[in-house]
Amino acid sequence: MSVGMRRGGRISRPEPDPTRFEAGSSGAERAREDGRGNPRLLRRGAGIEATSLDLTLDLARAEDTDAPFAFRFTSQSYVMRREDGVFECATFPWDDEVLRDLEALQRPRPEPLARQRFGERLRGFLAEAGRGAREEEIAAALRDGRRVHLTVRSSAAELYALPWELLTLRASGQHLGELPGCLIRYEWPGTETAGPEPGQQAEGGRILFAWSAAGGAVPAEAHLGALRRASAEGYHPFDVDRDVLPHVSPAALYKALNGGGPPVSVLHILCHGGALAPSAEAFGLVWDASEPGGEPVMVDAGALRRMLEPHLGTLRLVVLCSCYGGGAGAPGNALGSVAQALHRAGIPAVVASRYPLTAHGSVALAEVLYRELLVSSASVEDAFLAARERLGREAASDDWASLQLYAREADGPDHRPIVVRPYRGLRPFEAEHRRFFLARGRETEELVKAIGAGGRLVTVVAPSGAGKSSLVRAGLIPAVLEGALGPRPFQVRILHPGVSPLRALAAMADSLGAPEEERAPRSLQPSLAGPPGEVWGAVSQRPAALAGVLEQRLSALPGDPRLLLVVDELEELFTRAEDRAEVDAFVTALVQAASAPGDRVRVVFTLRSNFLARYLELHPELARAPLVPIPPMSDEQLMEVSVGPAERVGLRFEEGLAEALLASLHEGPAAAAHGAGGKLPLLEFALEALWERRAGGFITWEAWEEIGGLNGAIAKRADEVLAGCAGEEQRQLARDLLTRLVHLGRDTEDTRRYASREEIESLAPGRAAGAELERWIRARLLTASEDEVVMAHEAVIHGWGTLQGWLDEDREALLTRQDLGQAARRWEDSGRSPEELWRGSRLRKMLELRQAGRMRLSTAEAAFLEAAQAAAVKTQRKRPWWRSLRLGDATAIVALGAVAIAALGAVTIVALRAARLAFEALLTKPIHQADPQTVLSSPSPGPGSEAALVALGAVTFALGALVARAIRQVDPQAIPITPASAPSAMARVVVLPPNTRGVIRQGPSAHEEGVSGVPAGAEVTVLEEFNPDSKNPANCWYRVQYRGEELWMRRNIVSLN
């Protein structure tokens, strides 16, 4: 396949090759329209080579063609349409011998002669119609390892009663149904699949297990065990309380399907089947009665179809583990089989047994089918073939020949009722994604070897984005749990150092001891709320105590397990941890635990390579511990990472697209993305975005163009989510939320920051912040646990220009907020000690940022800031006003004094006396009562007195301003949250009676008047009244107290009680 063409610097889809055609049953590329007139893309189209031989038996009765149930018990002529459009005729001998053989095939014990006779009879029928030549094609395809798909489609209902699985090959005498890789599916003509196109249904899929013993005992516990094991091994959610329906009745099934919860994708029914009535020639299912104590009911094909019809858009597979679930009854039976009725209704795939199904066979079917679907991520077709092969090993029954699959050829041979996401985007692969974690087998072996060779403490080191976490989680951990380090069992724990590494370590130790989880890897994100616990206290005081704690906990568990402790993102010791002494204790504790006698603990670090030098300085033992570097992936590995996961879920890339992905890695931003390791996150994100836009079983060029190519995928996704904000307020909330999840580096690059959900959700009233958070999580740009939130990968920080612009624009303010958050945590950890509160310039700066509306604070940060503010006010009130003068104020007073002395030296004593008298008059009388004439009629001061008066007045005014400034520093109006138009400190003061109460009026809010944090309707204590202008009483201010804080408020927004 060729790489796409370049157009304008972009890689685009290649031009179609008009000489190319695809192999298939007709040797040509085919497309089929569905019932709505939309083109349905088949897997054989779009430039993908066919890997299967597809054959169709398209049959119709020569007479009464339009009457599917007009069967006559006599030899019938049938018309068969070949792939080239030519029609052939053949006769099938409906006689007593045929009926006897059909009856023999239904007996509990196998009838080999009847089985072989019927297979030969079917082969002769097809040979008469000219289909004998296809035998060699079938044999050749199977020899070449190609799949054979035979679709039986007939407008004559009686032909569905024939066991086509028994069709024999002349050369070998083998039945088609016993050949590995030969799939026979049944299709009723003219029907179509309901719901979304194959490959378009939503991720996941609920399995509902319904069973009834109304017709006799059934192996319900064995079926439930098969479902639970497969779900556990495949990490598929299966809730026994929700997803198991015992003693099923029509009413109970209706309630289960319509009672809320996720829609059902797979319905697994276990019950007995039987004739609808003693004289009836049709079969149904025996269920419990809907009424308590009622007689068992027979559910016929039509009744079950009506129950399931409202759910056709989501129900993708029905498995009927019952006798005669696929039995059509007597030839010409108008009801047909239960399986056939569900198929005709539009359910994509139905699995059933034509004849009686043994209890053992039903259990084997459930075990294999669901293991393939859930653990191996196989298609229904692959799982069906695996189950049939398993049943074929049982010589005591013919269950393998009885098993049927109803599915449509147009849907393709790859039904996926359980949709699994094969790509992780920006998230690391976990143990549950091991089947999709490809191309790192050699690195996994090297890591296992390093640990097995005696490395009790091993460090995996690589650049950011190289896949360190995925290698350990999806490569090393599953290998260890499967015995790569010996038969002795392991408990596995994964932790991030975080803000408090010792808390994380204590949480890890406390989690040990649950026997049912001893083999399950657990990732720990300890909450910082609440007391740290005994382990934390012991290890913080004496790091060596950790070894004893782990020994005690592990030795008490069954099997005497060891511990594999993965410390992921060890660089958090340098980027998140706030206490260097705690970091030292953390490292020392782990080193001593790993080196303790007893071979109990293995520790694996993952570390970004740019922190390697600082890592080696943490402890002398680290320099001697093995380092396992992870090299960047080769192009071959990158191709496997790209194409392999898609193939495992039945998807293929359109021609040239996979090569285009790789070519994009070597050009543009991706080529220089954070060194060699940074390319992988971009690739994985693009692959996930392409998968989300899959169409008809393909990863398409159209999807590639939609996501903006490799280099623009992250930015385009983020911009789309941001554009979904309802207005500027929501957009600002998103900005505050996202910038809060970045740890800003000082002389280092910015990294991800973990934040608690509580912190994020407190950024806005109600549920606004939580709702905004979920939008970014759904877009897979953020990840969240029950307690914490974090960027999915640092590629979001470095690959999204909008976020980079926000960080650059507000960097100084964001750094201040980052420091505030750390200080607030220390304050809480200290029991809210006053010693941890901010003072001076740091406090003023933060208050100014908040006053300017540039800072949205969490609840914890706001509490810290309010406490620091209150403490500052309290401290200032205890100081004399002259101690509040700043150094610059004192210098100014001295300088003005010197100027005054110089001016006074230039005038006569008479001038000084006149100036003093005038100044005293100004001070002893209110300004509006002073008589200018009295001042002006004083004895003439003589030459130079006018200049002296002006100089002295200027000095007095300056000194008064400096004193007023000092007073304002003592007064609460100096706190930045007071109004800019606060009253002068020289204003008239009226002290109000104690405990005078007031209420903030509705109308002009306190916020509009310049006072933040006091809502309308709040009750305040009014302490004093200030009236700077007696001519305008409305310009009056109150000094009020609200929640321990004192504020200025205009009188017009306070009602006195």
N, C-alpha and C positions, 0 to 999 in steps of 0.2 A: 504494500500500500504506500502511496506517495504522500509526501508532506504537503500541507496546504500552501497555496500561493501567497506571496506577499503583495499587499495592495496598500500603498500609502503608509508603509512602515508597519502594517498590521498583518497578522497571519489570518488568512481567510480560507474558506472551504475550497477544495480543489474542484476544477471543472469536471463534470461527469464524462466518463469514457463511453462513447456511443457503441464501441465494439464489445463492451463487457456485458455478459449475461450470466445469470446465476443458475447453478444446477439444482435440480429438484425432481419431482416426479414427472414434470413436463419439460424440464430443462430450461425454463424461462422464469424471469422475475415476475412475481404476481402481486397484485394489490386487490383488496376486496373492500367493498363498501359495506358499512353496517346498515342497520335498519333505518337510521336517520340520515342516510345519504352522505355520511362523512367517510373519507378514505381511512381504512384501517391498515396500518403498516404491519406487514408480516415480517417475521424474523429472517426470511430469506431475501428480503429486499434491501435497498439502500447500500449496495456494494459489499455485502457480507456473504462470504462463501457459505453454501449450504453444508452442514455437517451431518445431515440425516437423509435417509431415503424415505420420502413421503408417498404413500400409496393410499388410494381411496377406492373402496368398494361402494360405488354409487348405484344402488339397486332400486328397481321399481317393478311392480307386477305388470305383465304384458296386457292383462285385462283388468278392468276396474282400477285404473291407475289412480284416480282421484278418491278412491275409497280405501283408506289404509287398513280398515278392519274387515274388509269383504273377503274373508278367507274361506276357501272351500277345501275340505279334506280330500284332496286328490292331487295328482301331479300338477304342479303349477309352472307356467313359463314366466321367466323374469327377464327384464332388459337391464343390461349393465353398460354404463357409459364409461368409455375409456378416457384417459387424460387428453388424447388428441381429438376428442369430440365424436369418435366413431362409436356406434352402439353395437353391442353383441347380445345374443340371446342364449339362454340356458334353461334347463328344466330341473326342478328339484322334486324328488319323488316323495311327496307326503303320503306315507302308507303306514300300516301297522308296525312294520319293523322299525321305522323311524320313531314312532311313539314309544315302542318298547325300549329302545336304546335311550331315549330321553328320560324315561322313568327310571332306568337302571342307573343313569348318571346322578340321580337324586338320592340314591340310597346311602346310608351312613358309611358302608364299606365300599371301597373303590371297586369298580368293574372295569378292569383293564381292557377286556375284549370289546365292550361297548364303547369305551373311550377311543380305541384305535379304529373301530369300524366307522364311528362318526367322523373322525378326522379324515379318513380316506374318502368318505362320502362327500364331505365339503370340498376336498381337493378336486375330486372328479367334477363337481358342479362348476368350479371356477375354470377348470381346464376346458370344459365345453364352451365357456364364454371367452376363450382365448387368453386367459390370465395365467396359463401354466408357465409362460416364458418369464414371468416376473420372479419365479422361484430362484433362478440363478442370480438375479439382481439382489434379492434378499440375502442369499448366502454370501455373495461377494461383499455386500455392505457390512454384514456382521463380521466377516473375516478381517475387514479393514478397520474394525473398531467403530464403525459408524452406527448410529441409532437408526432403527427402522420404525416408522410410525404408520400403522395401518388404521385408517378410519373406516368404520362400517356405518354407512348412511343409507337408510332405506325408507321409502314411502310405503312399504308393505310391512305392517306391524308384526306379522308372524316370523319374519326373519330375525327379529331381536330375541326370539326364543331359542335360536340356534347358538350353541357354544362355539363361537368362532375361534376361541383360544385353542381349540383342539385341532384346527386345520394343520395338516401334516405336510412336510416337505418330502417329495418323492425320493430324493437321493438318500436322505438320512432316516426318514421315518419319524423325525422329531416333530412335536407339536410346536406351533408358533408361540404359544403361551409359556413354554418352558425354556425358550431361548433368551438368554440374557441380552438386554438391549432391544428387544422387540416389543413395542408397545401397541396394544390394541385398544382403541377407544371407540365409543358408540356415540352417534349423533343423530338426533331427529332432524330431518330436513326442514328448512324454512324457519328455524328458531334462531334467536340471538341472545347473547349474554346481556343480562341487566346490569345497570350500574356503570361505573367508570371503566374506561379502557384498561386492559391488562397493563400493569406497570404504572397506573395512575392513582391507585387507591392509597389511602393514608397509611402512615407508618404504624407498625405494630399490628395488633389483631387479637381479639379476645376469643378464647376457646370455652365453649359451654358443653359440659358433659352431663347428659340426661340419661337416666337409666330407670328401668322398671323390671320388677320380678313378678309382675302380675300373671305372666304366662308360665312361670317356673323360675327356678334359681338361675342367676346369671353371675358371671365372675366380675362383679362391680369393683371389688377391692383391687383385683389385679389390674383392671383398666385404669383405675384411679392412680395406682402406683406407677403405671407406665407413663401417665400424663405428668405426674409430679416429678418423676425422675428426669424426663425429657425437658420439662420446663426449668428445673433447677440447673441442669447441665447446660442448657441453652440460654440461661439468664432471661427466660421469658416469664412475665408476671402471670401467675396462676393462683387465684385466691379460692381456696377450697370452700369457704363460706359463701362466696358469691358465684363461683363458676361451676359448682356441682349441684345438679338438680335430681335428688333421689326420688324414687317412686313417681316418676313423671306422669302427669296427666295432661290432657289438653289445656285445662285451665292453668295448671302450674307452668307449662311452657309459655303460654301467652303472657303470664305475669313476668316470667324471667326475661322474655324478649322485650317487654314494654315497660318494665319497672324502673327504668333509669340505669345509669352506669354506661360504660363504653359499649358500643354496638358489637354484636357477636359476628365474628368473621368465620369461625369454624364451629359447626354443630356436630358433636359426636354422640350418637344415639346407640345405646345398648339395651336390647330387649329381645323378646321372642317374636317370631313372625308366624303367620298361619293363614289358612283360608278364611276369607271374609265370612263364609257361611258353609255348612256341610256340603251343599250342592253347588257352591260358587266355584268358578274357575279363575279367581283372582285372589291375590294375597294382600295382607295388611300387617300392621304392627300391633302387638298386644300391650296396652298400657293400663295404668291404674285409672280408676274412675275419678272424675273431677269432684264428685260428692264424697265425703267421708263415708267409708263402709260400703260404697257401691260396688257393683260387679265390674270386673275388668272390661275395658272397652276395646274394640277393634278399630284402629285408625287406618282408614283407607288412603289411597294415594291422593285423592282429591282433598280430603280433610287436612292432611299435612301440608299440601300445597297451599291451601288457603291460609293456614297459620303462618306460613313463612313468606307469603307474597309481600306483605308490607316491608319486609327487610331485605328485599332482593338487591338493593343498592349496596349493601354492606356485607351480606352473607356470601362468602366466597367458596366454601367447601362444606359439604355434608357427608359424614361417614355413617353408614347404616350397618352396624354390627348386629345383624339379625338374620335369621333364616328367611330366605326368599325376598330380601330387600330389593334385589334386582330381578326377581322372578316375574316374568310377564304373564304367567299363568298359561292357560290353554291358548294355542295359536288362534289369533283373531280376537282375543280378549280386549274389549274396548277401553277398559280402565288402564291397561298396561301395568307396568311395575311401579312401585313407589319411587324408585330411583329415576325412572324414565319421566314420571310426572314432574319431579323437581327439576330435572334437566330441561324439560320443555318450558317450564315456567321462567327460566332464565338464570338459574344458579350456575356459575361457571364450571364447577366440578363436583361430581357425586361419585362416591365409592360405595359399592354394595356387593352382596353375594347373590348370584343367580339361584343357587341351590341352598340346602341346609348348610350352615356354617358351624363348625365344631367350636366348643368353648375354648379349647386350646388354640385353635386357629384364630379366634377373635382376639385373644390376648396377644398372640404373636403379631397380628396385624397392627394392633394399637402400639405395641412396643417399637416395632420397626418404623411404622409410618411417622410417629411423632418424634422419634429420635432423628430421623432424616430431616423432617421439616424444621425442628427447633434447634437441634444441635449442629447439624451439617448445613443448615440453610438451603436444603435441596428444594426442588420444585415438587409439586404434587406428582408429576409424571415419574420423576426419579424415585421419589419415596414409594410410589405404587409399585414400581418394578422391583425395588429392594424388598418390599413386603411379599410380593409374589414369589420372589426367589427363595425367601425364607420359608414360605409355606410349601414350596416345592420339595424341600428336604424331608418333609414329613410323609413317610410311606403309608401311614395309616389313614390318610384322607385325601380327597381331591379338592381341598379348599383353594389351591392355587388355580385350578381350572374354573372354579366358580366365581372368582373375583372379577369384578367389572369396574371400568372407569367410564363415566359419561362426561364428555368434554367436546368442545367444538374445534374443528380444524382451523377455522379462521382466527381463533384466539391464540394460536401458536402452541407449541409443545412445552410451555414453561409457565404453568400457573403458580402464583405465589400468594396464597391466602394470608400468610404471615409475612408482612413487609419488614425487612431488616435494613437499617441504614448501614451501608458498607464502608462509608468514609466518616472520619471523625472531625473533619474541619480543623479548627484551631485547638481542639481538646485532645489530650493524650489518649492513646489506646489503653484500655484496662484489660484485665484478665478475661473478661467476658467478650472482648473483641479479638481474641487471639486468632480466630479463623480468618480475620481480615488484616492481621498484622504480618506483612510479608516483607521479604527481601532483607531481613536482619537475622537470618538463621545463624550465620557464621559469627556475628557479633554476640549473639546470645550464648553460643557455645563457648566463646572466649571468656565471657563473664562468668559462666558456670565453672569453667576450668580454673579461673583465678580464685574463686571462693573455695572450690574443692581442694585446691592445692595448699590450703592452710591460711588463706586470706580471710581472717576474721573481720577485718575492716577494709573494705574496698571502695574506691571512689571512681565513679563513672564521670568522665570529664569531656565536655564538648562545647562548641559555641551554642548560643541561644538558638533554638529551633532545629537542632540536629536530631532530636528525637530521643533524648536521654530518658525522660520520664516514660515514654512508650516502651523503650527497650526493657526497662526494669519491670514495669507493670504488666505488659503483655507478653514479654519474652522470658525474663528471668523467673518471675513469680510462678507462672504455670509450670515451668520446668521443675522448679524446686518442689512444688506440691505433688508433682508426678514422680518424684523420687530421684531427680538428677543428682542430689547430694546424699543419696543413701536412703535406706528404708525407714530410718527413724523419722517420725513425723515432724512437721514444722507448723508453728503458728506464724502468721505473717501480719505485720502491722506497717502502715505507711503513715508518716507524719511530716508536716511542714513546721519548721522552727517557729515562724511567725514572730509576733511582737514579744512573746514570752516563751523562749525555748524550753525552759524548765516546766512550765505549765503543760506544754505539748508532751513532754517526756512523762510527766506524771499521769496525764490522761492515757497515754499508751500503756503504762504499767497497770493502771486501774482497769483497763479493758481486758486484760488477760484473765482467763479463768472461766470462760463460757465454753463448756465442752462441745456443744452443738456447733460452735463456730470455729473450732480449733484449726480447720483447714481452709477457712474462708479469709482471704485478704481483706483487711479493714483499713480504710483511709480515715484518719482522725483529724478533725479541725476543732480543737477544744475551744469552748467558750471562755471568754475572759471575765465573764460575770461570775460572781459568787466566790467563796473562799477557795484557795488553791488546793487544799487537802493535805493529808499526812505525807504522801510520797513527795510532794513538792517541798514541804518543809524539811524532810530528812535529806533529800538530795541537795537542796540549796545550802544546807549547813555542812554536809559532808558528801561530796560527789561520789565517793567510793561506795556509798550505801546503795546505789542503784543496782549493782551486781547482786547484792544479797536479796533485794526486793524481787528481782527477776527470777533468781534461783528459787526462792520460796514460792512464787506464784506458779512457775512452770512445773516444778516438781510435784505440785498437788494435782496436776491434770492427768487424765488417762493417757497412757502411751509414752509418758516421759518426754514430751515434745521439746524441740529446740525453738528458738525465736529467730526469724529473719526480719530484721528491722530496716526498713527503707526510709532514709531521711531525704525526702525529695526537695529540690531547690535549696540546697545548703547555703547558697549565697544570701538567703534571707537573714543569716546571722550578721551580714554587713549592711543590708538594705532595710530591714524591718526591726530587728531586735534593738531595744533601747538601753539595755543595761549591759555594759561590757563584762561586769563581774558575773552576771548570769550566763553570758555566752561562754565564758571560760569554764564555769561549773558544768554547763551542758556538754561541752566537748570532753572535758576530763571524765565525766561520768560515763560517757559512751566508750571512750578509749579503755577505761578500766573494766567496764562490763564485757567488752569484746575480748579482753585479754585474761579474764578471770578463769580459773581452773574449771574443768568440766565440759568444755566445748559446747556451751549452752547457747551462746548468742553470736549471731552474724549481723554485721552492720554494713549497709551499702548506702553510700552517699551519692547523690547526683549534684554536679557542680558545673556552673558555667565557666568556661575556660578563662575568661578575663578576670576571674576572681582567684585564680590558682595561687598566685604569689601570696595573697592575704590568707588563703586557706592554710598554706604551709607554715605560716607564722603562728597559727592557733595553738599547736601542741607539737612537741618534738616527735611523738610517735607517728604523726601524720606524714612526715617526710619519709618514713620507712614503710608506710602502707602502700599496697599495690594501687597503681593508677591504670584505669582501663579507658584509653581514649577511643572515642567513636568517630570514625572517619566519615567524611561526607559521602553520600550515595553516588554510585556511578550511574551513567545513563541507563544501563541495563536494570539496575535496581529501581531507578525512578520509573521506568516503564512497567516493571512488575507491580510497583506500588500503585500506579495509575490504573492499569488494565485488570490486574488480578482480582481485586475486590468486586469490581463490576461483574466479572465473569462468574464469581461465586454466587451471585444473586440473580444470574440469568440475563445480564445486560451486556451489550456490546457497544463499542464506539463506532460511530460512522467513519467512513474511510478518511484517513489522514488526520483525524482529530487528535488521537493520542500523540502522534508525532508532533503536531502543532503545539501541544502542551509542553513537551520537552524542549522544543525550539524556543518557546517563550521564556523558559528558565535561563537561557543563555543570552538574553538581550534585555535592554531596558532596566527598570528598577529591580526586577527580580535577580538580575545577574550580580548586582552589588548589594543585595539585601542582607545586611548584617553578616557578611562573610559567607562561607560555604554553607553553614547550617541554616541560614535564614531563608533559603529557597523552599525548603520543605513545607513550612506553614502556609506559604502562598499557594503551593501546589495542592496541599490537602484542602485548603479552603475552597479553591476553585473546583476541585473534584466534587466536594460535597454540594456546592451550588449547582454544578452540572447534573448531579444525581437528582436533586430536587426538581429539576426541569426535564427529567427523562420522559421519553415519549415512545410508546409502543415497543418497549424492550430495548431502546437504544439511547445512548448518550449522543446528543445531536449537535451539529454545527449551529443550529438556530439557538440552542441554549448557550453555546459559547459566545455568540454575539450578544445575547441578552445580558450576560453577566459582565460584559466589558473586557473579556479576555482575562489572562492570568494576573496581570499587574494591576488591573482596576477592580478586581472582584471584591476585595475587602472594603475599599472606599465606596464603591457603588452600593453595596449592601447597607453600610452604615448611613450613607446619605439618604437612602430610601427610608430607613427607619426614622431618621431625624425629620424627613419631610412629612412623616405621618403625624407629627405633633399638631394638636388642634389650634394652637395659637402661640404667641410669643411667651406667655407665662409657662406653658408646658415645655417649650423649647429651652427656656432658661433653666427649668428644672432638670431637663436632660443634660444640659451643659454642666450644671452643678454636680449632678450625680456622676457623670463620667469622669470629670476632672478629679473628683474625690477618689476614684479608683486608680489613680496614677500616683506612684511614689516618685516625687521630683528629686532628682539627684543633684547633689552639690559637687561639682567636678566629676560626676559619673553620669552615665546615661539614665534616663528615666525608666522605671520598671513598673510591673504590676503591683497593686496594693490590695490586700484583702481587707474588706470592711464587713462589719456585722450587718445583718438584715435590719436589726433594730436601729443602727445608725442611719442607714439609707432611708428607711421608712419614716424616720422622724424629721426628714428635711422639708416636708410639706404637710399641711393639715389633712386629716382624714386618710383616705387610701390612695391619694394622688401619687405619692412617691412609690408606693408598692406597685401600683398599676404601671407606672412608667418603667420600673425595674423589670417587670415581667415582659414588656415589649422587647427589650434588648436581650433578655434571656431567650425568648422564643426565636429571635433572629440569630441565636447561637454566637453572639458577639460577647456575651457575658456568660459565666457559669455560676451556679449557686448550689450550695448545700442547704441543709435545713437552717443553718445559722449564719453562713458567710456568703459573700458575693465577691467575684474577682473577674477581671478581664479574661476572656477565653485564652488569649495569648498576647505577648508583647507586640506581635505583628499588628494588632489593632492600633497600638499606640504609634508605631512607626510608619504604618501604611495608610493611615487616614489623615489627610491633610487638614480637615476641619478641626479635628481634635488637637493636632499639632499647633494650629493657629490659636486655639483657645489657651493652650498651655503657654505659648510664647507671649500672648497679649497680657495675661494675668499672672505671670510667673511669680512676681514678688508677693502679690497678695496670696497666691496659692501656697507659697512656701510658708507664709505667716500662718495660714490656716492649718497647714500640715504640722507646724510646730505646736499650734494650739491643741490639736487633737492628741499629740503625744503628751503634752503637759496635762491635759484633762485625764488621760489614762493614769498617769503617775499620781495625780491628785486622788483619783478614786482608789488606786491600789494602796495609797498611804492612809486610807480612812478619812480622806478629805482634810488632810493636814494643812493649816494656813501657810506653813513654810513652803508648800509647793505652788502657791498662787503667784501669778505674775504681778509685777509692780513696774512703775516707772515707764520708760519709753516703750517697752514691749506692749504694755497694757494700753497706753495711749494710741499706739499705732493700730492695734486690733480694734479698739473702739471706734476709731476714725473710719476704718474700712467698713465696719458694720453700719455706722451712721450714714455712710455714702451709699449704702445698698449694694455693696460689692461682695457681700459675704453671707451665704446661707449656712447657718450652723445647725448641727445636730443637737439633740436634747442634752447630751453630756457636755458638749462644748459650750452651749449657752449657759448651763448651770455653772460651769467653771468660770466663765467670763463674768457672770453676775456676782459670784462670790468674790472674785478678784476686785471688781468694781466697788462692792460694798466695803471690802477691807481697805481699799485705798481711801475712800471717803472717811472711814473711821480713823485711819491713821492721820490724815491731814487735819482733822478737827482737833487733835490732841497737840498739834504743833503751834507755837507762836507765829503770828503772821510774818515777822521778819525772817524766820527760818525758811519760809516758803519762797523767799526771793532767790531767783537763779543767779548764777555768777554774773551773767550779763546785766541783770538788773542792778546789782550792787555796784558794778563798775560804772554804770550810767549815773547813779546817784553821786558817786565821788566826783565824776567829771563835771556834773552840773554844779556841784558845790564849788569847784574851782572856778568855774565861769562866773558864778555869783560873786565870789570874793573879788575877782578882777574888776567886775562892773562896779561894785560898791567902792572900790579904791579910787574910782575916777570921779566921785562926786563929793559934795560937801556934807558935813554932819547935818545941816539943815535939811538937805535933800533926803537923807536917810530917815530923819524924823517924820518928814511929811509922808514919805512912802509907807512908813510903819503905821502912822495914823490912818492912812487910807486903807491899808490892807486889813487893820483891825476892824474898821467900819464894815468892810465887806464880810468879815468872818462873823461879826456879832449880830448882823441883821440878815434876814432873808433877802435874797437878791432882788426880789420884786418890791421890797420896802426900802431899799437903799436910795438915798437922795443924792443924785449925781451933783446937785448944786453945792451941797454941804462939802462934798469932797473937793470940788473944784474951787470953793471959796476959801480954802485954807491958805495960810501964809505962803507966799511964793517961795518955792523951794530954792530958787536961784539957779544959776547956770548948771547944766548937766543933770538936774533932777529928773527931767522928763525921760532921759535915757535910762537913769537908774530905776525909775518906776517900771518901765517896760521890761528891763532885764530881770528885776525881782519878780515881776508877775509871771514871766516866762518860766523862771526857775520854780516858782511855787506850783504852777500848773503841771510842770513835768514831775515834780516830786509827788504831787497828788495822784497823778496817773499811775506812777509806779506803786504807790501805796494801795490804790484801788485794785491794781492788778494782783497784788499779793492777797488782798482780801478775797478777790474772786477766786483765787486758787484754793483758799480755805473753804469758800462757799461751794455747795454742790453744783452751782451753775458752771463751774469750770469743767465738770464731766462732759465729755463730748455729746452725750445724748440730750443736753439741754438745748432750748431754742436758740437760734442765732440772735434773735431780738430779745434776749434775756434782760431783765431790768438792771439798771445801774446799781452798784453796791452802795451808792450814796443816797438811794431812794428812802422815802419815809417808810418805817417798819411798824406794823401793828401786830403784836403777839396775840394770837387768838386763844380762847380758853382751852384748857387741856381736853383731849379726846373729841375735838370738833371733827365731825364726820362729813364727808362729801361723796357724791356719786358723779362719775363721768357721764355727761349728758349724751344722749343720742344726737345725731346731727353731725356737726364738724367733729371728726374723730381726733383723738389725741395724736394719732400719727400725722394727720394733716397739719396740726399745729406745731409739729416738730418734736413731739415727745413720743418715743417709740416704746412699744411693749406694754401699753395700758389700754385694754379694750374698752369700748363704750359699755356703760353699765357697771363698771368696776367701782368698788367702794374704796375710798382713800381717807387718810387722816390729814386734816388741814392744820398746819403748824403756825404759819405766819402769813400776813398780807403785805404786799409791797405795792406802793402807789407812787411811781416816779413823777406823776403829773397830776396835781390836785385839781387842775382845771378839766381834766378828762378822766373821771372815775372809771370809765369803761376800760381804760388801759391799765388794768389792775392784774397783778399776778399773785398766785398762791404758791407757797412752798408746801408741798404735800409729801406724804410718805405712802409708798405702795410696795407691799411685800418686802419690807425692810430697806427699801431703796428710796432716797429723797430726790424729788424732781421739781422743776418749775412747770407751772401750768397757768394759762390765762384764765381769768375769772369766768369768762363766758362759756367754758366747757366744764365747769365744776358747779354742781348744785349743792349748797350747804344744807345738811339735814337739820 
